[in-house]
Amino acid sequence: MDGDTIAGIIIIPTIFFMVFVAPLWIIFHYRAKTKQVNGLSMNERSDLEELMEVANRMAARIETLESILDVESPGWREKQAESRRQE
């Protein structure tokens, strides 16, 4: 192999990287940084608020069910804890 072949093996991938890969890499990097700075979009924010409402309603339902179980079956928590220890 002569010097021109070795230079071609090194220079061609370097040019390809500098012309195609590096600009795309920089564009996507700064686009991601900008998105982090801006935070959530309006759609993401509304989805998050909806999920929080659903979680709050579910927590209230669980508390209601637990209070009903406390009245109807006073030792249910201990039975549940004991069954988990046996597993």
VENQUIWO-V357848 format. One record per residue. N is the residue number from 1. RES is the residue in three letters. PHI is phi in whole degrees, 0 to 359 (* if undefined). OMEGA is omega as a letter, one per 20 degrees, with the letter a starting at -180 (NA if undefined). Layout:
((N;RES;PHI;OMEGA) (N;RES;PHI;OMEGA))
This chain:
((1;MET;*;r) (2;ASP;262;a) (3;GLY;296;a) (4;ASP;292;r) (5;THR;293;r) (6;ILE;296;r) (7;ALA;296;r) (8;GLY;295;r) (9;ILE;294;a) (10;ILE;272;a) (11;ILE;287;a) (12;ILE;298;r) (13;PRO;296;r) (14;THR;295;r) (15;ILE;296;r) (16;PHE;302;r) (17;PHE;298;a) (18;MET;291;a) (19;VAL;273;a) (20;PHE;251;a) (21;VAL;286;a) (22;ALA;300;r) (23;PRO;298;r) (24;LEU;297;r) (25;TRP;300;a) (26;ILE;295;a) (27;ILE;299;a) (28;PHE;293;r) (29;HIS;297;a) (30;TYR;287;r) (31;ARG;295;r) (32;ALA;294;r) (33;LYS;297;r) (34;THR;296;r) (35;LYS;296;r) (36;GLN;295;a) (37;VAL;292;a) (38;ASN;288;r) (39;GLY;80;a) (40;LEU;280;r) (41;SER;282;a) (42;MET;297;r) (43;ASN;295;r) (44;GLU;296;r) (45;ARG;295;r) (46;SER;293;r) (47;ASP;297;r) (48;LEU;295;r) (49;GLU;296;r) (50;GLU;296;r) (51;LEU;296;r) (52;MET;294;r) (53;GLU;297;r) (54;VAL;298;r) (55;ALA;296;r) (56;ASN;295;r) (57;ARG;295;r) (58;MET;295;r) (59;ALA;297;r) (60;ALA;295;r) (61;ARG;296;r) (62;ILE;297;r) (63;GLU;298;r) (64;THR;296;r) (65;LEU;297;r) (66;GLU;295;r) (67;SER;292;r) (68;ILE;296;r) (69;LEU;296;r) (70;ASP;300;a) (71;VAL;283;a) (72;GLU;279;a) (73;SER;220;a) (74;PRO;303;a) (75;GLY;260;a) (76;TRP;293;a) (77;ARG;293;r) (78;GLU;294;r) (79;LYS;298;r) (80;GLN;295;r) (81;ALA;294;r) (82;GLU;292;r) (83;SER;293;r) (84;ARG;289;r) (85;ARG;291;a) (86;GLN;285;a) (87;GLU;285;NA))
